[in-house]
Amino acid sequence: MNTERGEMDSLPEPTEFAWLADLQKSQSFTTCLADHPAKTTDFGCDGYTASLSDYHELLQLTAPDDHCGIVYVRGHFQNTPDAILARAQRPDVSGLKGSFGVQIHPESVFELGEKQAQGFVNLRWPYIQYDLRKKAAFHDGNSGSYEEISFVKDGTLFQIARIKWGRGGSLSDFDSANTLERETVKLKSGGKIQFGCPCSNGGPPIADSFRLRFEGNQLSCISELYQRRLDVQIFVNNLPQELGPPQSSRASHEVQVPDLSRTHDIDLYVGKPTIIVSTYALRDDAPINQPGLSELDGKYFEDIENYLGISSTSLNMTDRLWTALCSTNYESSEAVEFCVVGRCVEQILGVSSVPVPDDPPTITSASNILSSAAGETSTQGAPEDAEKEVPIALVRNIMTSQYVDVQSSFWQIRLLVKVHEFIRTRYFEPDLLETFCPLDEMRAAYLAKLRRHIRAILIWLIETDLRPRELLLPLKIERGPEISKYHISPARIQHCREQRESVNVDRSYNQACFASLAVWYAMRYCPRAITEDLKSKILLPQLKKAYTSVEKRRTRGQEDPTPKNDVLQWFHLCCLLLILREPVGQDSDGYAAAELKRDDMTKSQLKFQKYVTRLKTKQNEPYSLEHEEMDRLVLLGEELDLQTLQTPFTASLAEARAKQTRARIEERERTTKFNPGPKAWKTSRITSSGPWELSFLNHHSYLWTTKGENVRSSRDRCFDFVLADYTFMTSWDRADFNVVGTWWDLEPLSVFSATILDLKTEGKLKSAKSEEAVERLAQSVPDVPVEHQSTAKEKHEEDSIGDIISQIKQTLATTGDRGLDSQSKFFDWIGCHPGHSFHPVYLFEIP
């Protein structure tokens, strides 16, 4: 391993990135919940994502892929959820645990001290600030700061670190001509890496061959199996750092385990910031048209403050938008609620969304096409043409289950629809930055972006053959060309085919039914997202196929139909009837336009309605994950507007089933006996039958159904599952071997966020008033009662998220214990709460 000392004697004038200094003090910053457990921090744009540890160390990059949906680059470690979580929750002090970004070398005289700030810029881009200090043996009384922001732009991950050592604060001015005093910090970049895809995820790194190439201050690692290339460049004060071997051995060469490690001795001038910019791009292994940059072009970052939403005039400063949704003099718990919702929306827009274009575009063109849909600069007034939209598929999660789950996609798009309606109807009080960028303009831009994203997801759902075995693939829409395999190696095709055969896909219900639910839900609650082109040119040709696909009651591989499948297919046919009731273009008769007969469809709908009528109402089994999914689906019927259908008893049956479900959830008893597990429940999934209290969504079901006086206590129990990045632990049932793998799923977070918005709309939780309510107040008599002011006691109860968690034990004693013997001992689910590290921390760890 060679060491290259940065040539800093001339001290060029670097791009200062002054906006990065103490970024945590800006309007766009939201602090994370540092006292809660963490997983990886995931972020991205246009299908390109990155994942960091809780200590801002790079663990994963992903990029869209024609054959498997996405491909990833990770550190060289086991691809199991537990291995990933352990690295996310602990610092890579040795530099040998799997991170492959830039960090302080273990042999440096410097080290990172306490975290001074950690959080997100506009709930999207991660930022962290450390104290910088010398190790005890070298301590001289001085100190400094190390702060870093990470973001994805044009298919490239940027990590910008600002290091300042010596006199003055992070923002103080300093004239370098007054001193030549300097220190040297040793940095480490790179590490051992692996390439992979969803087919190979979940086990050890797969066997592969790699080529390392060094051109123009750029290090490239090419995977022979995936035919993908990772390009890395590092700049210190605008000057590129040497990442290759000595000139005598710079030829491209092959390795079995690529090690990109490199050390750099960097000069720190006392009082003057040192800027380190590292870039990582995961691209196709095409010939390099441009060598690496000889120096960092400051013009590339001229608009970066607008892109990140840091500038006061930027429409991308969406933190202002989420803050404006809070009530006047809001409490911390209300802010946390909107942080959860906002963070989930940004995860959907930037992380789970994978563009599936008809023709694979270049990185630049893909960025231009999807920039407005992914959260970048707005294009207000742009025509909303469905045929020109790039379809977007939603993956279940970006880390452990990197494939499409249509059920998860539905709950994600449902949240986007609810967020659109909630933001659209709120009244915004002007804030301090109103003169620079009006909130109404920001709202219009954000709503337009949400509509484009909703429409792009619907296009993918409508025009894709949603067969369970194929959901691992980036399914090409039917109007698109076949997947070209000329650039895919035969070895990879064979490898992925073999791995897909072993993937366990739940076939107990027809996933395609969720697509019709998503279409009708968007038509009902976000009609502006549904253009005439989408209805006439994309949706209409697929309606006949959507109807004929559910003629069979059973799903493939199931001897008996499941209750969930019966309810889902009933809702599917109901939604088709509602969709066909809407006029399509010039044709007012949707049935005739779709070449369908109303009587035949009504008969099918009534047939499945009869199946739902016969479902048992009593539940004798312990409450499980499958019961929660079934209950959630039944309660969804209340939102589908079924009362407008002309078929007999449809609305009354949906209402009766929902009422029974609410009563069953309300009467659910606390666990007093453990059940054997895990076991299968009419499905190919094997899930734990542990205490229901260990599952986040089981507590959410009570929040969904509870009455007003119990809303806060129900919400508080849900918050006990919250993670540092405002996502949630799905469960901490250690009897479930895949419990950690579900922590990255966006479905639970989307369901909870939507319920929070519903409760705010109903007035059961606080938020900004609706514009309609403000207008009524303005037209009423002068003696209208003023808004209730919180008492000191109420403010204390809503003081902080930490207080919320501490109150949970007090509420447990009075919740859910009816009908149990007074001598029974309840299962202490709070006592099972994971610590800051889910896995044990050993005093002596093997590197």
Buried (B, 14 or more C-beta within 10 A) or exposed (E): EEEBEBEBEEBEEBBBBEBBBBBBEBBBBBEBBEEBBBBBBBBBBBBBBBBBBBBBBBBBBBBBBBBBBBBBBBBBBBBBBBBBBBBBBBBBBEBBBBBBBBBBBEEBBBBBBEBBBBBBBBBBBBBBBBBBBBEEEEEEEEBBBBBBBBBBBBBBBBBBBBBBBBEBEBEEEBEBEEBEBBBBBBBBBBBBBBBBBBBBBBEEBBEBEBBBBBBEBBBBBBBBBBBBBBBBBBBBBBBBBBBBBEEEEEEEEEEEEBBBBBBBBBBBBBBBBBBBBBBBBBBBBEEBEEEBBEEBEEEEBEEBBBBBBBBBEBBBBBBBBBBBBBBEEBBBBBBBBBBBBBBBBBBBBBBBBBBBBEEBBEBEEBBBBBBBBBBBEBBEEEEBEBEEBBBBBBBBBBBBBBBBBBBBBBBBBBBBBBBBBBBBBBBBEEBEBBEEBBBEEBBBBBBBBBBBBBBBBBBBBBBBEBEBEBBBBBBBBEEBEEEEEEEBBEBBEEBBEEBBEEBEBBBBBBBBBBBBBBBBBBBBBBEBBBBEBBBBBBBBBBBEEBBEBBEEBEBEEBEEBBBBBBBBBBBBBBBBBBBBBBEBEEEEEBBEBBEBEBEEBBEBBBBBBEBBEEBEEEBEEBBBBBBBBBBBBBBBBBBBBBEEBEBEEBBEBBBEBBEBBBEBBBEBBBBEEEBEBBEEBBBEBBBBBBBBBBBBBBBBBBBBBBEEEBBBBBBBBBBBBBBBBBBBBBBBBBBBEBBBBBBBBBBBBBBBBBBBBBBBBEEBBBBBBBEEBBEEEEEEEEEEEEEEEBEEEEEEBBEEBEBBBEBBEEBBEEBBBEEEEEEEEBBEBEEBBBEBBBBEEEEEEEE
